[in-house]
Amino acid sequence: MASTNAPIYDELFNVLFVIGTILFIGMTALVIYSLIQFRRKPGEEGDGLPIEDNLPLEIFWTAVPAVVILFVGLYSYDIYDRMGGMQILSNDMHSHHSISSQEKVWGGIGSSKQESNTSRDFPINVELTAMQFAFLFNYPKGEIISGELHVPVGQPITMRMESKDVIHAFWVPEFRLKQDVIPGQPTILNFTPTRTGRYPIICAELCGPYHGGMRSTVVVEEPEEYDAWFKKNSKQTEVEL
Ligand SMILES: [Cu+2]
């Protein structure tokens, strides 16, 4: 769990896992019980009871899955909403010049609950370009282009993503974040890393023969380390952070 998004996502996983476990144990127990209880006894030669239907039982086994699936559906929607996925992002949220006023931007997973309380430029804007078979990260403010994503811990990041060729997907398992990267249709991903370290970035959309090698790394650093990296790689001599 290395982003603010991860606990929300893991909550959904845990609930689904508990439901699945209960169903599995219940059904397995019922099968084992029936195998023992209803087996042919010695001396029993006739056919079984000619049972045709059982309305209460049929209502029961239709209603239980219906309720469970309805709950899972509503709950998943709620989790997706809490992750910011249902938000339609207005363009003025993203001040960078390359986003024109006509451009529709959607899919803002992670965009909820992000507030800044420091003087730094927030959120940190990164532009991701995906292509066969690499991810490129552009930091417009420092004119940096990097093959690795560097981010400071505990600070919100807004990443605008677009593909040059086919559909790719930006996936960071430790962040519990995955979002398609589409040609001609920018998508936005917002996240706040919560733990320093190096985590794999994986393309999660079959995009060609070297799809399996389309990987990168996100480096989550202490803010000072990030600032040092940013200054070192920035093309401008003076960068205001
Ligand atoms: Cu790809």
Boltz pocket constraint, residues with backbone or C-beta under 6 A from the ligand:
constraints:
  - pocket:
      binder: B
      contacts: [[A, 131], [A, 133], [A, 167], [A, 168], [A, 169], [A, 203], [A, 204], [A, 205], [A, 206], [A, 207], [A, 211], [A, 214]]
      max_distance: 6.0
